[in-house]
Structure formats: C-alpha cells, structure tokens
Amino acid sequence: MKLISILLVFLACNTSSRPADSATTSLDPTPSVEITSDSIVPPQYDAQGKLVKVTKNKEEWKKQLSSEAYKVLREEGTERAFTGTLWDNHEKGTFVCAGCGLPLFSSDTKFDSGTGWPSFYQPLNKDCITENEDRAYGMVRIEVECARCGGHQGHVFDDGPKPTGLRYCINSVSLKFVKQ
C-alpha cells in the first residue's frame, strides 16, 4: 500500500496535465499536519490550472510548526550546516514540504554536496516550487519556496552535478522525509 501511495505521488508530481473542469477541483486546500506516506498531498489544481494554495495566519503556522521550522519556513531562516536530520539521509523516498506536505524532491536526485544541507539537482516538478531573487546579506541568490504554502526551503545555485548543473540547497527542517 505504501509503495502504491509513493507511486501515485510521484506520478502526480510529474504530470503536466491539469483538471479541465471545476468538478474535479473541490479539494480541501489545507492538508493534514502530520506527514506520512498516507497523507502526502500531491499538487491540486483549480479549474484554471493554477496550484491550489494553502494560506494560514501566523498563529496557525506557529501552532502547527516547531519553533525552528517556523523560523525557517515562515521567516526565511537557515539551519546551521550539518545539524539537520536529513542532510546525510541516503534512504529511498520522497521529500515533502514540512508545512503542507507537497512533494518537492526525490531521493533519486539527492546528492552529497559537502555543504551540510540536503542537496538535490532538480525538484520533482517545477510547478511545486517557486524561485525568487534574494538580495539579503549583500548577496544575490535565488530563494526556493514551496509553491503551495510559500514556505522557505533554501536556495538554488548553479554549481550542481549533471544533468542539470543545479544544486537545490534545502534546509532539513523545511522538509519531511517519506520512506519508500
């Protein structure tokens, strides 16, 4: 059953098709808080083909997230290198947003960047992330956010391995890992 759930999530995140009518989009945009293989929330699209967003106020996010996860996901913080639970994870599975359960990365694209943060050379689906210019701290970087809840994930750099040459450097606390 778990393998089927993972396969369904993978297929949902790797398809470019969108619902054609509103009959297929009466979805609850607020997924469950606990992230398990049975509660991964694949991308859901409205009748216009736009990703259904999760919006919560500050108090709702604080109630749902640990203080460290809140600082990173909602206030664009960064965990210290080599301290997160997922930087050295080598198991097969799916990395989902810790805020809303949206599948973001696969263990198949994870690599050891030597930076102390989980690093991936591509997301499961570009629709699942947004990229924004970040000029904080006197640098110009590209910030990566969850496209559904807007949670800060990390940054993307152009010093990754083939085939993309990209390194999505992501905070462990921004993710939950669902083992395959």
N, C-alpha and C positions, 0 to 999 in steps of 0.2 A: 504494500500500500504506500509506504514512504517513497519507494522508487518511482511509483506512478505519479505521486504528488510532485516530486522533483522534476520529472519529465514534463508534466503539464506546465509547471512554472517556466522551465527552460523554453518550451515551445511558445508560451505566451509572451515571453520577453524577446523572442527572436522572430516575431512575425511583424510585418508592416501593415497587416490588414486592420481595419478599424470597424466598429459596428456601423451598419448602414442606417439604422433607424433607432428611435428612442425606445422602442420596445425592448431592446437588449441592453439598455443603459440605466435601468432603475436599480442602481447599485448604492450600497452604503459607503460613502467616501471615508468613513472612519473605521479603519481596520482594528482588529484586536491588538491589545498592548503586548501580550506575550507572543514571542516569535518562535514557532515550532514548524516542523515540516508540514503539519496540517493547517497552519494558519498563515503561511506565506500569502501575501496579497499581490497577485500579478497586476500588471498595468490594466487599468479600466479606463475606457474612453467614452466620452459623451457622443451624442448624435452627430456633432460637427467634427469628430475625430480628435478632440483635444483630451489630454490626460485629465482624469478626474482628480482634483486636488484635495488634500487634507489640510484643513485650517483649524487651528486651536489657539486659544489665547494663552498668554504667559503662564497663568495659574494652572491651566490644563496640562501644558507641557511639563511644568515643574512637578506636578503630581505623578505624571507618567514616567519621567526620566530620572535617573540618578543625578546627583549634582554635577558630577564630571561629564556625563552625557549631555546634560543641559548646557553646560558651559561650551562644549564643542559644537553640538548640533544647532543650538539656538543663538549662541553668542560668538560663533566663529573662532572658538579657542582651538588650541592644539595640545594634544597629549605629548608628554616627553617621549623621545625616541627610546625604543627597546623596553617600554613599560606596559604597552597594551597587550591584551590577551591573544591577539590574532596575528601579530607581525611574523611569528615563527610557526604558524599553523600550516601543516602540509597535508591535511586531510582533504578528501574529495567532497565537494559540496557547493553550496550557494551562499554568497554573502549578501545579506539584505539590509536595508536601511533600519537602524535601531529605532527610528522614530515612527515609521509607518509600515514596515515590512515589505517594501517594494524591492524585488530582486535587482541588485545592481551589478554584481560581479560574480564570475565563476572561478572556482579553484583552478580550472584549466588555463586561465590567463594570468594566474598569480605567479610572481617570480621573486627571487631573493635579490632585492636592490641594494642590500647592505645599509639601508638608511634607518632601520628600526621601526618602520611602519609597514603595514601591508601594502604591497605594490602590485599593480595589475597593468597589462599592456593594452587592455580595452575593456569597456563595460559590456554587460550582456546585450544592451540595446541603447543606442544613443538617446532614444526617447526617454529613457529612465533617469538621465542626468541632465543638469544644465551647467553650462560653463559661463563664468563671469570674470571680467577683468578685476583683479585685486591689486590695488596700489598701496596697501598697508606696509608699514615699516620701511619705506623708501625703496621698495622693490615693485616690479611689475610681474605679477604671476596670474595664472588662470585658476580661479577657485572652482571646485566641483561641488554641486549641491544635488540632493535628491530632487528629482523633478516633481514628485508628488507632494512632499511636505516642506520642501525648501530647506531641509536640514543640511548644514555644512558637513561635507565629507572630508575634504582635504584639497589638494591641488593636483593639476596635471602638468607634467614637464615633458620636454622633447628629447630626453636622454634615455629612453627606454629601449628594450630589445626589439628585434624584428618579430612579427611582421609590421607593426605599426610605428615603432620608434618612440612610442609614448610611455610615460610612467605615471600612472594614476596613484599618487601617494596619499593613502587614506588613513584616517585615524581609526584605530581598533574600536574605540568606544562609539564610533558612528555606525558601526556595523554589528549585526548578529550573524553568527555562522550556523547554517543548517546543514548538518552532515548528510551526505548522500547515502 
